[in-house]
Amino acid sequence: MKPKICVVGSANIDQISYVDKIPNDGETVFGDSYQMGFGGKGANQAVMAGLLGAEVYMICCLGSDVYKDMTIDNFKINGVATDYIQIVEGSSGVAPIWVDKTGQNRIIVIPGANNLISGPKAIDSLKIIGNIDVLVGQFEIPMEVNEAVFSYAFENGITTILNPAPADKPSDTLLENTSWFIPNEVEFEEIYGKTFNEQNLLSFARELQTNVVVTLGEKGCAYVEDNSVTMFETESVKTLDTTGAGDAFVGAFSYALANNLNISESINLALEKATDSVTKKGTQSSYKD
């Protein structure tokens, strides 16, 4: 049977501008190209897991605008079930993105309907779906919704993965119900308030009392196990666009865990998919061969 994954999180429309140089205050520059695509951290993670072959359910909230049907169709094309998507009046989430010539990005997320997702409805959906192997969440929906669905999932024996992005300090309730905590290096420093290094990572993991993986971009990632840090390196590639690379990692990692791969295999698969994604432009479009 296929591993069953449920992602509770955001879905956005990405509006991506590629420029040679990000403009300074008051400066106007000409861009190289523009594309609109599908994004949102939750949606990205769900699509990656779906493309790998998991049975994936997306629980998100969309507005009543033109983006609703486009987003639902995109999920279906990429193997993500849409039965439990919530719809509200108003606008769906959007994310204007600037990408410079080095592949680095600047992102503004306008949540829209993502802020209106219902926790009780999400839990009802989890009960109907049943037999979930892994639940994935992020910080592009209200914290109280994450707390509710993670508490339900953890109490019912579901492995939970929390990607604390955009960076925000998680509540004690949320951490108590988190199996895997996966920030990137910047998020680690913003949440913990200390520079990323091995000693601080170990202290951080002891305080959280949960499994911790910190993604480090082109440097790979760091995993804490038995009070020691294991570094995983990734292949060196030419970077075109880093947008969505962290989500590719989380989506692939969730698939691997749900498929009962060991930790080393799970991390290496996640790194492979994240690294491949930065060699192509776009977000979810970069996940495909």
N, C-alpha and C positions, 0 to 999 in steps of 0.2 A: 504494500500500500504506500501511496505517496505520503510524505510527512505533511502534517497540517499546521499551517502558520496563520496567525491572525495579527494584523497590524492595525493598531488604533492610533490615528494621527492625522496629519495634514495632507491636503491635496491642493496644489497651486498650478496656475499657468505661469510658466517662466517666459520672460520677455528679455532676451539676451542680446546685448550689443557688444560686438568685438571691436576693440580700439587698440591702436598702437600704444597709446599712453592715456591713463586715466586723467581726466581734466582736473586742474586745481580749482580752488574757489574762484568763481567769476570767469573762468576760462571756458571757451567753446572749442571743441576739437571735432574733426571729421572721423567717423567710424569706418571700419573696413567692411563689416557685414552685420546683419541682424537676423535673428530667427526666433520664432515663438515655439515653445514646446511644453511638455507636461512635466511638472515638478511637485515640490512639497516633499519634505523629508520622509514622511510616512509613505506617500505614494511611491517615491523612488525605491524605498526599501522593499515594498510589496512587489513591485515590478521585477526587481532583481531576483527575489526568491521565486516568483512565478516563472521567469525565464529559465531558471535552473531546474524547474520541474516540480516544485512543491505545490500542494493544494493550498492556495492562499486566499484569505478573506480580508477585504479592506473595510474597515469601519472608519468613515470620515464624514464630514458635513460639507455639502456643496450648496451654492446659492441657486437662485431661480434664473440666472442669466444664461447667455449663449454658451458659456464654458461648461455648463453642467453636462449636457449630452456628449460633448466632445471628450470630457474627462472619463465618463462612464464607458464610452466606446473604446477609449484607449486602454482602460483596465482590462476589458474583455479580450482585446487583441493580444494582450500580454499575459494572459492566463490568470487573471486576478478576478475572483468572484465579487460581484457588486450588489448582492442581494440585501446587504445591511448598511448601505450608504444612506445617510440622513440628508434630507433636503429642507432648506428653509428659504423664506423670502429674502431677497437681497443679493449681494454680490459674492461670488466665489473668491477664494484667495488668489492673489497674484504676487509675482516676485520679479521686479525689474533687476537685471543682473548686468554688470559690466565685467568684461574679461579683457585683460591686457595682453600684450604680445608674449609675456612669459607664461601665460596660462593661469595666472592668479586672478581671483575674482573679488568683486564687491557686490553684496546682495542686500536688497531692501525687501523684507517680507511684509506684505499687507494682508493680514489674516482673513478678513472678511468672514465668511461662513465658518471657517475653522474655529473661531471663538465661540460659536453657538452650538457645538456638538454636545449632545446630551449623554451624561454618564450613565443614568439609569437605563436609557435605551441601548447603550453600548453593552451593558452587562446582560440585558435581556438577549441581545444578539449572541453574546458569547455562550449563554446557556443553550440556545437553539443550535448553534454550530456544533458544540460538543466535541469531546475527544481531541482537544487542541494540544499540540506538542509544544509550541513556542508562541508567546505573545510578545510583540515588539511595540515600544512607545518612544516618543521624543517630546520636545518642549515647544512644539508649534501649535499645541492646543492647551486649554486651561489646565493648570496643575491639579485642580480637584478632580478632573476627569481621569487623569493618569492615576491619581491615588486610588480612585474607586475601582478602576478596571484591574490595576496591578494587585490590589488587595484581594479581589475576587479570584483572579488567576492563581496567585501564589497559594492561597488557601485551598485551592482545588488541584494542586500538584502540577500546575503548568509552569514550565521554565519561562522566566521573564527577562527580557533584554531591554535595558534603558539606555538610550542614546541622548545625553543631556545637551541637546542642541536646538536652538541657539542657547548659549551658556546661561544657566540659571542655577541657583543653589537648590538642590532637591530637598524636599521635606523629609523628616525622619520616617514618616509613614510610608513614603514612597520607597525609600532606601531599604526599609525593613522587608519590603515585598519585592525586591529586585534580586534576581539570580546573577545577572551579568550587567556591569556598569561599563559603558564604552564611550568615553569622551575622546576628543582629539587633544593634541598638546595644548592648544590655546584654551580650550574649554577647561582642561585640567587646571591650568594656572588661574583662570578667572574664578572657578568654583572653589579651589583650595586656597587661593591667595598666596601661593608660593611658586617659585621657579620649578620647572620640570627637571628633576634629576632622579637617580635611582633611590636615594635615601628618602626624598620627599614622597616618591611614589609608594614606597613600602609603608611609610607612616600613614599616607592617605588610605591605602588598602586596609590597614589594621583598623582604622577608624570606621571605615564603611562596613567591614566584616562581610564582604561579598566578593565575587570574582571581578577582577578589574583588568581591562585591556585598554591601553592608550594608543591611539593611532598617531603616527608621526610623519605622515606624508611620504615623501620619497625615501625617508629613513626606515620605513616599515612600521613596526609597532612593538610595544612592550607589554608583556603579560606577567602578572604576579601570581606565583604559586609557591606554597610552602615557605613563605617569608623570603623569597628570592625573586629576582626579576630575570625573565628570559627575553632576549631581544630577537625579533624575527625580521630579517632583511627582505627587501623586495627588489625585483629586477629594475635596472636603470633604463629608463625610456625617455623619448622626446615628449615633453608635455605640451599639449595644445590647449587643454581646458580642464581645470581641476573641479569644476562644478559637479557635485553629486558623487564624488569619489568616496567620501566618507559613508554615504548612504549605500553605495555599492558594497562596501566592506560589511556593513551591518546586515544588509539583506542576504549576502552570501553566507555570512557567519550564522545567521539564524537558520538558513537552509541546512547548513552542515550539522549544526547541533541537533536539529529536528530529525536529521537523517542518521543520527548516532555515529557521526565521525568523531574521532578523538580530538583533543584540543589542538594538537599540532596540525592535524589535517584540516581542521576547521579554520584556523588562523591562516594557514597557507592558501587555502581556497579563497578566503576573503581578500587577502592581499593580491592574489592573482587577478581577481575581478576588478578590484579598485584600481590597480595599476593599469590594466587594459583600458579602463574607462577614460583615463586622462590623456590617452593618445588620440582621442576623437573629440570633436566639438559636440556641445549639447549636454543634456542631463540624461534622461532615460534613453535617448537615442544612442548615447555612447555605450550603453550596456549590451548592445546587440552586435553580433559578429558581422 
